[in-house]
Amino acid sequence: MKYEAAVLRSDGGAERVLLTWDLCVAVGYAGRNQKAVKDHIEELAKVGVPAPYAVPAMYWIEPDRVFSLKKLSVVGEATSGEVEFFMARDEGGDLFMTLASDHTDRALETVSVSKAKQACSKIVAPLFWKVADIREHWDTIGISSEIPCEGGYRIYQKGVLGDLLPPERLEELAREDAPFPGKISLFSGTLAAAGGIVHAGEFRMTLSDPVLNRSIRFAYTVSVLPDRS
């Protein structure tokens, strides 16, 4: 997979880079705080999702299913977004990251989490940051999502990157589990949802850097296709 990304540098300039990967993994249950991980497992259990085979867990998905879509088409009503960060490297080996949603089919998740991850295209924002520019203050960067509520929006997920495993550890886990050799891109794993999982028709996300005083924002709507046998 090749993905041309716009990159905002720490000095305010911009450039375009070509990101490449052969494999893509959606990491699950990747919180540093084990209580938060337990809370996420429990919220999934309420909608019938069994406990994971391991913590963290690696769910490999089709590498070409990564898009910067503003309208996502899904089959059936039982899907929802998960705010995360996405990481990939350019051909020179430099690491870049952006805001993402691991949109997942919750009905299929009760049967197979891997298949549920594969069922929906994955959303990434078109603007990236270079990891080297933010690594020293990585843990302070805010990450959140919002969903529609009573004519406005409410916070659905909220935390900081320090709530999730660091990028080096995520890459290490992915390499150890990879089904075959190749360049890897990954989705980081998510945060627990306030009030439990909700199937919303719109998903808004924000990544906020308090040190460099900048943000990445992205939103997409969900179009539901009929689920037929």
Order of alpha helices (4+ residues) and beta strands (2+ residues): beta-beta-beta-alpha-beta-beta-beta-beta-beta-beta-beta-alpha-alpha-beta-beta-alpha-beta-beta-alpha-beta-beta-beta
